[in-house]
Amino acid sequence: MSLSEAALKAAQEQAAILASALPYLRRYAGDTIVVKYGGHAMGDPALSEAFGHDIALLKLVGVNPVVVHGGGPQINAMLERLAIKSSFVDGLRVTDAAMVEIIEMVLSGSVNKQVADLINRAGALAVGISGKDGGLIRASKLQRTVRDPHSHIERALDLGFVGQPDRIDTRLLYALSGSGLIPVIAPVGAGAQGETYNINADTAAGAIAGALGATRLLMLTDVPGVLDEQHRLIEELSPEQARAGIASGMISGGMIPKVETCLEAVAAGAKAAVILDGRVPHACLLELFTAAGPGTLIRGDS
């Protein structure tokens, strides 16, 4: 049975897309790509399904994806159900001993398994773990200070069980990836005495990307990327340009910690980091396999 003219044209367009992607497939074959998954991409069912298919496809074409996910809205929903109020300082949730148990339950439990299931249903094999498994993330208490605007005296902030990664043990990740599995990581770490720390997902993803020497860290966000003074997307920044943008105020607000995470990742060994608009369907594939990547790329110094 012959194809209709419309069907033939559609098939030809699909073949052209595959042909144009071939050089990029070769470029990333065997490489490690760390993806921070969160924001709108995580809350929209259609985008979530597309994300699962994208990560599965990466593994099927020879790339080694590692997913680190957030879960702020899900944590908020659980705390609301339990009538527990939470407060934030500089975007970080103040976390006491009781709350960190709930956060671990949500992140390492339901959210982690839901993200892994998205990928499994798309045809790949994903395994949900947390930073406490296999000693993946050794963490310590995050130290923050605040300066009084009148006296200019700095004082320490006690954020409770909010942590920062001190050491990443990559052995478990290499074992999983080498066995054809995709690690899906909840950003929870263990302290020296076994205490549990809640770690910002961006921070955890950056530390893991650096430790793995990832070819790319893809940070899915709810904005197009870094914008200049005229609100135009900046496609690429060197570390020096990124730091200058922060100093000048061009990079401001919530974009500062994301850019700083990218800078830390490339300084620690990642080849490059990209701040991507997770609201764009198939943003990861567009960034890796086309010439029209939809975000801002920050390369390492080398």
C-alpha angles and dihedrals in degrees: 000000000000122000120249116248091253093049091048091051091050091049091050091051091051090049090050091052091051091048093050091050094053097088090051092048089055092046094056100034109132093005127129118240119188114204124194106208121198146094122061092342088064097047101046113082095212093048090045092054091047090050092053091051092047094053091046090051092051090057093045093054093051103269120127108225122192116192125206114185138195127210111188097141092048091050090049091051093051093047089050091051089052092045092239117148120215133194132205134216117192089342094308121118114236101234126197126189094270094046095050089059090056092045091051091048092053099040099039093035125038100006095045094050093045091055092047090049091055089060095041092053089052091061106267131098116251127178121204116220138154131228088260093063115098090356088285098155120028105192142182136197113291111244116213133166132197127206119224106236092219105038095025088221115146121224131186119253120220107214093170115219096002107129144195125213113256099173136008117208103202098186095098092049093051090047093052096043092046089054092055095260130129115226114223109193131202109209098241121123138189126238127220091268095044096264118149122243129195108222127195107254093227091053093047092048092050093050092048093047091052094047092049093046086233118198089223139012107202113199111195110208140163095252132069093248134268112346128202126227090281090052092250120144115258106217098197139013133184116222089254092052091047093052090046090051090055092047092050094047095244087116106050146149118013092353091070097071091044092053091044089052090052091049091050091048095053091043089054095050112286112131094222142341128216129202103212136189102244090192089073111089113245091006092159094054092045090053097047104033106034137055091237102072108179099220148052117281122208113194129202120256094253 
